[in-house]
Amino acid sequence: MRRLGSFASDQRGVTLVEVLVSVLVLSLGILGLSAMFAYAVQMPRLSAYQSAALGIASSHIDKIRANAAGFQEGAYAKPLSYDGTFHAVPAVTCDFPTCSPRTLADMDSAATSALARKELPAGGILVSCTPQPCSPTSSGNLWVVWQEPRSRFALNAVATDNCPVEVTSRFNDPRPRCLYLPFQP
C-alpha cells in the first residue's frame, strides 16, 4: 500500500505562478500583434491616398505644361487651397476662345483643387515657382496636401512628408500629409 506522502511527491503539474507567467507572455504577444495589424490596415489606405495625390499632381502638371504662358505670367502660383476643411471649392470657368492664359490657369487651378477635395480627405494644392516671380526660366513646385483621418495608430506625418512652410506653419494639429513634385514647364 502506498503512503500518502510519497503519492504527493510523485505528482507532476503546473503551479499557479507558472500559469500566470505564461498568460502574461501570451498577452504581451497578442498586444504586439494587434498593434501590427492596426498599422497593416492603415498602410493600404495611405497608399491609396498617395496614389490619388500622384494622379492629381501629374494631371495638374500636364495642364501647366499645356499653358506655359500662364505659368510664366505666374497665374498658376496660387495660395494654398488646403484649409483643413471639407468645404467644396468653387468652380471657375472661361469660354473658349475668350480664355486668356491667366483665366485658363484660374480654371485649371480651381478644377484641380476641386478634384483634390473630392479624391482626398480635405485635399488641396499649392503651386509655386522658383525663382520668384515666375519667368520662362523658372521651375515649378507642386504640393498636394490632404488630411489623414485620425486614428489611434495613425502614422507620423512629420517623419515622412515634405510639407512646405505654408502648411507646417499653419496646420500642426493634426498635421496634414503632403506629396511634393518639382517640375519643369
ROZA-933490 format. One record per atom (N, C-alpha, C, CB): x negated, y, z. Coordinates in steps of 0.001 Angstrom, whole numbers, padded with zeros to 6 digits, always signed. Each point is the difference from the previous one (the first is absolute). Glycine has a CB too. Example, Ala and Ser with C-alpha at 12.3 -4.5 7.8 and 13.67 -1.06 7.14 Angstrom:
! ROZA-933490
-013190-005690+007800 +000890+001190+000000 -000900+001200+000000 +001892-001173+001246 -001542+002223-001966 -000820+001190+000060 +000770+001090+000730 -001184-000628-002145 
//
This chain:
! ROZA-933490
-000818-001157+000000 +000818+001157+000000 -000880+001245+000000 +001821-001261+001187 -001422+002218-001997 -000767+001250-000123 +000343+000931+001129 -000073-000244-002477 -000953+000947+002830 +000233+000997+001029 +000420+001308-000656 -001680-001107+001528 +002438+001893-000852 +000517+001244-000533 -001119+000985-000286 +002115-000377+001246 -003114+000427-000454 -001112+000934-000185 -000769-000297-001269 -000170+000248+002461 -000069-001496-002801 -000760-000336-001208 +000847+000269-001249 -001302-001755+001285 +002610+001608-001193 +000884+000265-001137 -000049+001484-000369 +001505-001913+000694 -001511+002793+000274 -000028+001439-000244 -001320+000413-000605 +001570+000359+001893 -002660-000957-001552 -001296+000396-000544 -000173-000477-001440 -000953-000073+002311 +001631-000957-002743 -000093-000497-001377 +000870+000808-000967 -000466-002277+000917 +001339+003058-000400 +000947+000724-000848 -000716+001110-000764 +001866-000524+001611 -001527+000648-002905 -000564+001044-000850 +001139+000909-000419 -001879-001510-000828 +001580+002822+000640 +001038+000928-000388 -000572+001405-000139 +001713-001425+001153 -000838+002345-001367 -000385+001387-000219 +000488+000812+001185 +000092-000261-002526 -000983+001123+003008 +000401+000832+001120 +000734+001228-000513 -001954-000819+001357 +002606+001487-000464 +000762+001193-000353 -000917+001100-000520 +001711-000596+001727 -002905+000712-001189 -000955+001018-000448 -000408-000270-001443 -000842+000297+002362 +000578-001522-002709 -000369-000339-001380 +001125+000329-000970 -001487-001814+000862 +002721+001544-000482 +001155+000310-000843 +000119+001509-000195 +001178-002076+000814 -001340+002846+000249 +000088+001450-000103 -001101+000573-000888 +001031+000053+002270 -002236-000561-002151 -001114+000474-000841 +000271-000336-001463 -001620-000297+001920 +002107-000874-002209 +000288-000361-001392 +001146+000836-000573 -000803-002327+000474 +001804+002648+000329 +001088+000871-000455 -000529+001398-000276 +001664-001343+001322 -002558+001842-000476 -000596+001318-000202 -000799+000047-001303 -000103+000317+002489 -000733-001309-002735 -000796-000047-001234 +000914-000091-001215 -001893-001107+001239 +002914+000313-001177 +000942-000139-001108 +000748+001303-000258 +000245-002426+000545 +000172+003118+000513 +000733+001256-000190 -000898+001086-000584 +001493-000611+001912 -002760+000662-001520 -000918+000971-000608 -000196-000281-001490 -001163+000258+002213 +001075-001502-002588 -000110-000351-001412 +001235+000389-000790 -001483-001865+000642 +002645+001655-000065 +001251+000364-000683 +000120+001514-000138 +001098-002072+000903 -001526+002846+000110 +000020+001461-000100 -000916+000483-001121 +000495+000153+002455 -001664-000756-002570 -000918+000364-001084 +000595-000315-001366 -001927-000415+001530 +002582-000711-001651 +000648-000358-001265 +001146+000946-000330 -000632-002381+000385 +001384+002796+000621 +001117+000908-000287 -000508+001352-000488 +001384-001166+001739 -002484+001660-001189 -000585+001265-000481 -000491-000166-001432 -000678+000624+002351 +000076-001753-002655 -000478-000248-001367 +001178-000057-000975 -001990-001263+000912 +003074+000647-000523 +001168-000066-000876 +000612+001375-000223 +000431-002317+000807 -000455+003172+000217 +000523+001357-000164 -000815+000763-001042 +000802-000010+002388 -002115-000114-002353 -000828+000651-001018 +000195-000644-001365 -001672+000588+001762 +001860-001881-001787 +000210-000692-001277 +001302+000439-000657 -001296-001958+000865 +002297+002295-000077 +001254+000503-000551 -000182+001435-000497 +001308-001505+001554 -002135+002290-000872 -000226+001401-000356 -000790+000146-001296 +000061+000564+002422 -001001-001424-002696 -000893+000151-001149 +000716-000034-001351 -001752-001046+001383 +002691+000157-001651 +000678+000056-001295 +000780+001300-000211 +000156-002477+000078 +000425+003013+000973 +000735+001254-000122 -000968+001139-000321 +001755-000837+001621 -002881+000888-000929 -001011+001026-000276 -000531-000144-001424 -000630+000051+002441 +000427-001258-002874 -000466-000240-001362 +001027+000466-001030 -001333-001949+000830 +002597+001731-000561 +001053+000454-000920 +000039+001522-000066 +001337-002067+000503 -001496+002732+000638 -000027+001466-000002 -001218+000529-000755 +001216+000008+002194 -002358-000635-001999 -001205+000440-000707 +000133-000224-001502 -001367-000515+002037 +001973-000579-002423 +000225-000266-001419 +000951+001023-000610 -000397-002432+000416 +001475+002765+000291 +000928+001023-000486 -000689+001351-000088 +001920-001256+001002 -002740+001597-000010 -000726+001275-000009 -000974+000063-001173 +000217+000136+002499 -000867-001235-002804 -000919-000030-001138 +000736+000199-001313 -001501-001514+001283 +002668+000899-001427 +000804+000194-001213 +000471+001443-000141 +000735-002379+000152 -000310+002981+000951 +000443+001399-000016 -001166+000912-000379 +001748-000502+001759 -002913+000252-001171 -001175+000832-000265 -000452-000114-001452 -000692-000277+002384 +000622-000932-002910 -000454-000153-001388 +000992+000607-000981 -001206-002084+000652 +002489+001992-000350 +001013+000620-000856 -000147+001522+000000 +001560-001919+000465 -001794+002492+000707 -000136+001458+000084 -001291+000469-000691 +001301-000012+002174 -002361-000747-002032 -001249+000358-000686 +000201-000038-001516 -001351-000921+001932 +002109-000052-002427 +000312-000040-001440 +000782+001237-000426 +000019-002509+000080 +000918+002950+000754 +000757+001221-000309 -000919+001216-000039 +002037-000998+001074 -002966+001062-000135 -000950+001120+000037 -000877-000015-001243 +000001-000048+002516 -000469-001123-002900 -000855-000095-001193 +000760+000375-001266 -001325-001791+001129 +002623+001527-001152 +000807+000379-001163 +000241+001503-000051 +001096-002240+000072 -001243+002923+001041 +000208+001446+000077 -001263+000644+000569 +002516-000298+000309 -003628+000124-001000 -001293+000513+000484 +000030+001520+000177 -001156-001910-001152 +001893+002612+000286 +000087+001463+000121 +000653+000389+001324 +000145+000211-002507 +000855-000968+002931 +000643+000264+001284 -000951-000225+001162 +002179-000650-000998 -003027-000372+000903 -000984-000255+001057 -001026+001123+000045 +000323-002480-000266 -000792+002901-000895 -001006+001063-000053 +000539+001325+000536 -001028-001140-001966 +002327+001376+001827 +000632+001200+000569 +000185-000116+001512 +001170+000365-002179 -001333-001560+002722 +000222-000222+001426 +001442-000308+000343 -001883+001503+000428 +002699-001805-001450 +001422-000240+000234 +000263-001318+000731 +000479+001324-002049 -001408-002269+001988 +000203-001275+000697 -000509+000062+001439 -000195-001195-002192 -000630+002163+002516 -000527+000136+001361 +001113+000538+000895 -002369+000406-000859 +003135-001317+001400 +001180+000335+000808 -000283-000255+001461 +001511-000555-001912 -000782+001244+002791 -000125-000329+001421 +000530-001407+000270 +000224+002439+000595 -000580-002936+000538 +000391-001344+000414 +001514-000147+000008 -002081-000173+001376 +002600-000825-002109 +001449-000233-000004 +000425-000945+001117 +000016+000380-002464 -000968-000955+003179 +000305-000854+001156 +000317+000890+001184 -001505-001854-000852 +002631+001611+001493 +000339+000766+001195 +000379-000900+001171 +000759+001854-001472 -000944-003169+001302 +000313-000930+001073 +001474-000305+000155 -001987+000835+001115 +002809-000350-002047 +001439-000259+000066 +000422-000828-001205 +000382+002155+001262 +000882-002502-001282 +000547-000810-001092 +000948+000822-000873 -000216-002052+001434 +000126+003379-001363 +000862+000858-000807 -000333-000144-001480 +000196+001611+001915 +000806-001461-002759 -000203-000089-001445 -000769+001218-000503 +002120-001338-000230 -002863+001129-000853 -000749+001080-000636 +000868+000573-001113 -002251-001076+000556 +002435+002398-000622 +000840+000561-001057 -000620-000195-001379 +000863+001676+001631 -000011-001901-002613 -000453-000221-001374 -000312+001339-000662 +001381-002113-000155 -002360+002095-000734 -000364+001158-000806 +000016-000467-001455 -001431+001060+001873 +002048-000299-002742 +000057-000386-001412 -000439+001164-000880 +001864-001621+000494 -002230+001283-001697 -000247+001007-001027 +000536-000580-001311 -002082+000956+001205 +002603-000096-002036 +000616-000438-001259 -000989+000147-001136 +002272+000658+000836 -002540-001781-001506 -000875+000023-001166 +000699+000755-001113 -001075-002191+000657 +000487+003004-001385 -001414+000367-000148 -000408+001225+000795 +000101-000989-002230 +000695+001419+003182 -000340+001212+000750 -000897-000274+001198 +002156+000955-000730 -002625-002176+000887 -000874-000333+001127 -001381+000600-000223 +001280-002134+000411 -001781+002793+000603 -001379+000469-000015 -000838-001026+000769 +000709+002471-000140 -002030-002425+000033 -000809-000925+000812 +000314+000098+001491 -001793+000174-001713 +002082+001016+002204 +000313+000180+001419 +001350-000624+000367 -001347+002113-000015 +002389-001888-000782 +001311-000577+000327 -000013-001519-000161 +001108+002134-000729 -001891-002623-000234 -000144-001453-000153 -000717-000585+001220 -000064+000242-002525 -000950+000457+003023 -000707-000457+001203 +000929+000008+001209 -002160+000877-000934 +002993+000149+001045 +000970+000053+001110 +000963-001178-000069 -000173+002507+000041 +000649-002818-001254 +000922-001115-000177 -000694-001333+000318 +001249+001322-001758 -002483-001491+001278 -000752-001232+000280 -000237-000174+001504 -001113+000188-002252 +000721+000882+002917 -000289-000076+001436 +001257-000322+000800 -001868+001639-000307 +002990-001019-000064 +001261-000281+000704 +000442-001443-000231 +000665+002415-000232 -000817-002898-000999 +000393-001385-000303 -000879-000995+000756 +000793+000729-002274 -002101-000464+002339 -000889-000911+000718 +000254+000060+001501 -001719+000275-001800 +001987+000910+002335 +000328+000114+001429 +001280-000755+000327 -001136+002231+000078 +002137-002128-000960 +001253-000736+000211 -000231-001505-000070 +001284+001924-000971 -002136-002360+000037 -000304-001431-000110 -000737-000492+001240 -000102+000212-002501 -000839+000582+002981 -000730-000384+001218 +000951-000092+001179 -002078+001100-000873 +003030-000177+000968 +000964-000008+001090 +000916-001214-000104 -000092+002505+000102 +000378-002929-001339 +000897-001148-000212 -000710-001330+000255 +001267+001352-001684 -002506-001465+001240 -000716-001278+000065 -000733-000229+001326 -000256+000154-002456 -000098+000927+003142 -000780-000104+001230 +000751+000668+001143 -002149-000032-001320 +001998-000444+002540 +000677+000638+001127 -000535+001418+000215 +000358-002258+001067 +000493+003246-001260 -000342+001426+000155 -001168+000392-000885 +000834-000075+002343 -000938-000523-003520 -001148+000205-000885 -000107+001401-000565 +000169-002364-000555 -001371+002731+000186 -000266+001289-000621 -001346-000027-000694 +001392+001153+001733 -001731-000060-002435 -001274+000077-000708 -000676+001330+000314 +000880-001492-001844 -002166+001521+001572 -000803+001208+000077 -001003-000061-001145 +000287+000201+002542 -000350+000870-003339 -000945+000072-001111 -000826+001260+000178 +001560-001266-001565 -002864+001135+001390 -000886+001158+000041 -001056-000160-001082 +000399+000321+002486 -001120+000741-002749 -001089-000082-000963 -001280+000490+000663 +001597+000338-001941 -002711-000857+001441 -001315+000348+000518 -000869+000413-001170 +000230-001598+001958 -000829+002749-001993 +000112+001095+000942 +001284+000786-000229 -002492+000130+000121 +002861+000656+000872 +001183+000853-000096 -000424+001368-000495 +001156-001257+001861 -000445+001988-002601 +001261-000344-000643 -000226-000986-001138 +000923+002245+000619 +000128-002877-001060 -000088-001012-001046 -000519+000633-001294 +001898-001300+001060 -002694+000527-001779 -000574+000462-001260 -000179-001214-000907 -001186+001960+001135 +000772-001759-002388 -000211-001154-000888 -001069-000971+000497 +000690+001454-001869 -001582-001014+002744 -001052-000897+000509 +000351-000605+001357 -001668+001358-001247 +002822-001041+001782 +000393-000508+001323 +000346-001480-000056 +000847+002272+000601 -001100-002943+000490 +000478-001366+000181 +001194+000064+000956 -002335-001015-000402 +003117-000040+000398 +001208-000008+000815 -000082-000964+001164 +001264+000622-002010 -000473-000350+003022 +000145-000852+001176 +001483-000216+000230 -002169+000846+001032 +002557-002085-000892 +001410-000315+000233 +000110-000891+001223 +000529+000205-002464 +000346+000184+003374 +000309-000815+001172 +001478-000350-000035 -001846+001092+001359 +002146-002348-001135 +001376-000437+000227 +000082-000296+001488 +000316-000975-002381 +000651+001592+003045 +000106-000063+001454 +001352-000601+000357 -001527+002013+000290 +001562-002889+000695 +001258-000580+000463 -000097-000332+001472 +000457-000922-002281 +000691+000729+002889 +000067-000317+001423 +000277-001476+000181 +000802+002316+000523 -001721-002991+000064 +000166-001418+000305 +001071-000139+001082 -002424-000506-000621 +003406-000369+000450 +000987-000194+001068 -000684-000436+001289 +001740-000607-001707 -001292+001162+002823 -000629-000300+001278 +000354-001406+000458 +000064+002428+000598 -001066-003100-000116 +000207-001297+000625 -001063-000168+001071 +001006-000994-002118 -000811+000050+002966 -000931-000209+001104 -001377-000392-000507 +001907-000676+001455 -001953-000046-002557 -001262-000502-000523 -000422+000743-001264 +000529-002232+000981 -000164+003497-001118 -000369+000773-001182 -001520+000115-000095 +002169+001288+000135 -002652-001346-001356 -001438+000099-000222 -000432+001448+000156 +000046-001989-001556 -001267+002199+001974 -000512+001338+000278 -000304+000729-001303 -000958-000802+002185 +001685+001871-002473 -000207+000765-001225 -001258+000843+000068 +002453+000042-000342 -002935+000290+001512 -001180+000847+000136 -001219-000690-000580 +000977+001049+002047 -001102-002331-001828 -001198-000717-000427 +000029-000382-001472 -000206-000853+002304 +001357+000852-002940 +000079-000562-001341 +000337+000986-001096 +000655-002050+001083 -000269+003270-000747 +000474+000921-001025 -000938+001176-000201 +002310-000673+000557 -002165+001292-001727 -000788+001166-000359 +000951+001178-000180 -001788-001435-001115 +002444+001846+002183 +000970+001079-000070 -000701+001350-000031 +001668-001420+001213 -001117+002369-001973 -000613+001330-000045 +000283+000792+001267 +000218-000019-002481 -000927+001105+002644 +000154+000849+001178 +001423+000547+000087 -002438+000610-000120 +003071-000336-001022 +001371+000510+000001 +000953-000958+000698 -000481+001209-002124 +000165-002493+002084 +000841-001018+000642 -000428-000214+001445 +000361-001117-002221 -001653+000911+002440 -000467-000330+001348 +000158+001155+000983 -001605-001575-001032 +001588+002812+000540 +000157+001124+000915 +001455+000219+000413 -001998+001040-001049 +002947-001487+000238 +001420+000238+000297 +000728-001204+000555 -000030+001657-001786 -000405-002861+001422 +000743-001209+000370 -000931-000969+000709 +001565+000300-001958 -001411-000417+003268 -000818-000930+000763 +000796-001050+000736 -001623+001795+000232 +002867-001504+000078 +000781-000977+000740 +001385-000133-000608 -001287+000524+002085 +001519-001497-002862 -000901-001027-000478 -000832+000503-001176 +001615-001745+000778 -002773+001181-000934 -000877+000378-001099 +000425-000742-001262 -001906+000440+001606 +002067+000277-002718 +000422-000668-001236 -001156-000749-000664 +001739+001771-000313 -001392-002561-000640 -000990-000703-000824 -000211+000800-001277 +000670-002266+000951 -001846+002152-001512 -000339+000738-001222 -000727-000914-000974 -000143+002155+001300 +000436-001940-002581 -000759-000635-001077 -000624+001131-000796 +001535-002064-000117 -002845+002046-000030 -000712+001083-000672 -000558-000489-001329 -000576+001036+002221 +000794-000236-003264 -000562-000295-001321 -000589+001269-000595 +001667-001864-000351 -002981+001903+000135 -000566+001111-000768 +000199-000286-001484 -001716+000493+001816 +001827+000539-002637 +000211-000224-001437 -000583+001128-000820 +002070-001277+000510 -002284+000992-001767 -000426+000984-000990 +001145+000180-000978 -002463-000622+000244 +002953+001877-000412 +001129+000202-000932 -000398-000158-001451 +000996+001529+001649 
//
